[in-house]
Amino acid sequence: MLTHPTLDQLRELKLDGMADAFVELEAQDRSKELGHAEWLALLIDRETANRSSKRLQSRLKAARLRHGQASIEDVDYRAPRKLDVVAKPRSARTRCSRASRRAGGSPSIATSS
């Protein structure tokens, strides 16, 4: 199989995630045990993840956030800023609760020191 034309075609079609996965799979000995459908599934998964990551990076760049690594869990509600814990977005509370349940604790808000 000619890998260079295949890689060139994938890159020409802007399927960079698939091209990267193709190179990695070719280099692994275990990949020889995979069937065609499994290979294709791995390539598609990588392309999907790559596009999702690019989309997120693009949106973060467009948002011009002052604190790019900030998260809702890092908010310190003890500081006198008149922030209401109840006013937190519902999705953040739910995500915090789920993570806490998986860890075996009670829901709480992470605070920064």
Secondary structure, DSSP 4 states (H G I P E B T S, - for coil): --HHHHHHHHHHTT-HHHHHHHHHHHH-SGGGGS-HHHHHHHHHHHHHHHHHHHHHHHHHHHHT-SSTT--GGG--TTSSS---GGGS-HHHHHHHHHHHHHHTS--------
